[in-house]
Amino acid sequence: MNQRQHLPQLQRRDWLRLSLGAPALAFLGGCGTLGRSREELSGKITIVGATSTQPLLAAAAQNFERAHAGVQIQLRTTGSISGLDAMAQRQADITLSDTYADLALYPDPDMTDYQLLCIVCFAMIVHPRLSISTLTQQQLIDIYSTSTIRNWKEVGGPDLPITPVVRVPASGTRDVFRKRVLGGRDESAQSTGTLVQKNFSLDVRDYVAHQRGAIGYLAMPLADRTVKTLSLEGQTPTAENIRNGTYPFWSYEHVYTVNGTNPLVAAFLDFLSGSEVQDLVSQFHYQPSESIRLKLDGLPTTRHGASWARPTERP
């Protein structure tokens, strides 16, 4: 599917209903100088992109603003693909994306991938009272793509119709789901007509929490007690299972910019690669980029200076 189809309007905001929590607030109070004086930096940074890392970026932006009184950071979580599209139109300074930017769609030679902010582990979620704890990859393909599994009783659950929930096409999480779980297949409602599409990650979570037959997916840090996370092929969504290669549903979080030479943008990118933000990564239950050094989609990771970057290696 063309990644540009059905993109949400740029002005659509996903001000996710999350609080930063006590650990992040305590960290904000102890934020250091970040290597640059408060007087040295001023201006505005616009960040657009993935909903999966919204709480992490919101906390990082507040840290940076507290250390630099003249800086304002505007964060709009509209989805990975729509964020990349905004950058291509020069409507964003930085884009957060769960997926690589396709060079055929984003050929701008100035677009640089400052990898790795963190690693995001995703999970399938169901209603907490649904008597299912694990599914196989083939079962998920048959639920989402072939529609040959339509009732939970076919996979050991109750006699209840299955309602598959997906993100909009502008979502990087949906792109990762297709690649890493469905094996590159598209979703299909076929004759059931039950495929439900949601704009944002928390919309998926809220729908699944209130619909006993629903199944969806989201980043693990966004899951809470209102939903149950499932194992995949009997493997739980953990950092250890990502490392040993038994859990496939995860992604590097990419930080793209076309304004890397802008002093303010460059300073914020340096900050994202530093220890302060990596501490926040752990506090918000993402995986630090240094902790899992794996090849994804056959491409190696390399480090350039203070930031993770792969300016010439995008597929």
Backbone hydrogen bonds, N-H to C=O, Kabsch-Sander energy under -0.5 kcal/mol:
donor,donor_aa,acceptor,acceptor_aa,energy
5,Q,2,N,-1.8
7,L,4,R,-0.9
12,R,9,Q,-1.9
16,L,14,D,-2.0
18,L,16,L,-2.2
24,A,20,L,-0.6
25,L,21,G,-2.0
26,A,22,A,-2.6
27,F,23,P,-2.0
28,L,24,A,-2.5
29,G,25,L,-1.7
30,G,26,A,-0.9
30,G,27,F,-0.8
31,C,28,L,-1.4
36,R,33,T,-1.4
40,E,37,S,-0.7
41,L,37,S,-0.6
43,G,70,G,-2.6
45,I,72,Q,-2.5
47,I,45,I,-0.6
47,I,74,Q,-3.3
48,V,94,I,-2.4
49,G,76,R,-1.7
50,A,96,L,-2.3
54,Q,51,T,-1.5
57,L,53,T,-2.5
58,A,54,Q,-2.6
59,A,55,P,-1.8
60,A,56,L,-2.3
61,A,57,L,-2.8
62,Q,58,A,-1.9
63,N,59,A,-2.2
64,F,60,A,-2.4
65,E,61,A,-2.5
66,R,62,Q,-2.3
67,A,63,N,-1.7
68,H,64,F,-1.3
70,G,38,R,-0.5
70,G,41,L,-0.5
71,V,68,H,-2.1
72,Q,43,G,-2.6
74,Q,45,I,-3.0
74,Q,72,Q,-0.5
75,L,73,I,-0.6
76,R,47,I,-2.9
76,R,74,Q,-0.5
78,T,76,R,-1.1
79,G,49,G,-2.7
81,I,170,A,-2.0
82,S,170,A,-1.1
83,G,79,G,-2.0
84,L,80,S,-2.3
85,D,81,I,-2.2
86,A,82,S,-2.0
87,M,83,G,-2.0
88,A,84,L,-2.3
89,Q,85,D,-1.3
90,R,87,M,-2.0
91,Q,86,A,-3.1
93,D,46,T,-2.0
94,I,46,T,-1.9
95,T,256,Y,-2.6
96,L,48,V,-1.6
97,S,254,H,-2.3
102,D,100,Y,-0.5
105,L,102,D,-1.1
106,Y,102,D,-2.7
111,M,108,D,-1.6
112,T,110,D,-0.5
112,T,257,T,-2.8
114,Y,112,T,-0.8
114,Y,255,V,-3.9
115,Q,113,D,-1.6
117,L,253,E,-1.9
119,I,287,Q,-2.7
120,V,251,S,-3.1
121,C,119,I,-0.6
122,F,120,V,-0.5
122,F,249,F,-2.2
123,A,218,L,-2.4
125,I,216,G,-2.6
126,V,228,K,-2.3
127,H,214,A,-0.6
130,L,127,H,-2.0
132,I,130,L,-1.9
135,L,231,S,-1.7
140,L,136,T,-1.9
141,I,137,Q,-2.2
142,D,138,Q,-2.4
143,I,139,Q,-1.6
144,Y,140,L,-2.9
145,S,141,I,-2.6
146,T,141,I,-2.0
148,T,142,D,-0.8
149,I,142,D,-1.8
150,R,148,T,-0.6
152,W,160,L,-2.8
154,E,151,N,-1.8
155,V,152,W,-1.7
156,G,153,K,-1.1
157,G,152,W,-2.8
160,L,158,P,-1.7
162,I,150,R,-2.8
163,T,213,G,-2.4
165,V,215,I,-2.8
166,V,196,V,-3.0
168,V,198,K,-1.1
171,S,168,V,-2.1
175,D,171,S,-1.3
176,V,172,G,-2.6
177,F,173,T,-2.5
178,R,174,R,-2.3
179,K,175,D,-2.1
180,R,176,V,-3.3
181,V,177,F,-2.0
182,L,177,F,-2.0
184,G,178,R,-3.6
185,R,178,R,-0.5
185,R,182,L,-1.0
188,S,144,Y,-3.0
192,T,189,A,-1.4
193,G,189,A,-1.1
196,V,164,P,-2.8
198,K,166,V,-2.7
204,V,200,F,-1.7
205,R,201,S,-2.2
206,D,202,L,-2.6
207,Y,203,D,-2.1
208,V,204,V,-2.5
209,A,205,R,-2.2
210,H,206,D,-0.8
210,H,207,Y,-0.9
211,Q,207,Y,-0.8
211,Q,208,V,-0.7
212,R,210,H,-0.5
214,A,211,Q,-1.9
215,I,163,T,-2.1
216,G,125,I,-2.3
218,L,123,A,-1.8
220,M,121,C,-3.3
222,L,219,A,-1.9
223,A,220,M,-1.7
227,V,224,D,-1.5
228,K,126,V,-3.0
230,L,124,M,-2.5
231,S,133,S,-2.6
232,L,235,Q,-2.7
233,E,135,L,-3.0
233,E,231,S,-0.5
235,Q,232,L,-1.7
238,T,236,T,-1.8
242,I,238,T,-1.5
243,R,239,A,-2.5
244,N,240,E,-2.3
245,G,242,I,-0.9
246,T,241,N,-1.4
247,Y,241,N,-1.9
250,W,248,P,-1.7
251,S,120,V,-2.2
253,E,118,C,-2.7
254,H,97,S,-3.1
254,H,252,Y,-0.7
256,Y,95,T,-3.0
256,Y,254,H,-0.6
257,T,112,T,-1.6
258,V,93,D,-0.6
259,N,93,D,-0.6
262,N,259,N,-1.7
266,A,262,N,-3.2
267,A,263,P,-2.0
268,F,264,L,-2.0
269,L,265,V,-2.4
270,D,266,A,-2.3
271,F,267,A,-2.0
272,L,268,F,-2.3
273,S,269,L,-1.3
274,G,271,F,-1.5
277,V,271,F,-0.6
278,Q,274,G,-1.8
279,D,275,S,-2.1
280,L,276,E,-1.5
281,V,277,V,-2.4
282,S,278,Q,-1.5
283,Q,279,D,-2.0
284,F,280,L,-2.4
285,H,282,S,-1.5
286,Y,281,V,-2.7
287,Q,119,I,-2.3
289,S,117,L,-0.5
291,S,288,P,-1.4
292,I,288,P,-0.6
292,I,289,S,-0.6
294,L,292,I,-0.9
296,L,299,L,-1.2
299,L,296,L,-1.5
304,H,307,S,-1.4
307,S,304,H,-1.3
309,A,302,T,-0.6
309,A,307,S,-0.5
310,R,113,D,-1.8
313,E,310,R,-1.1
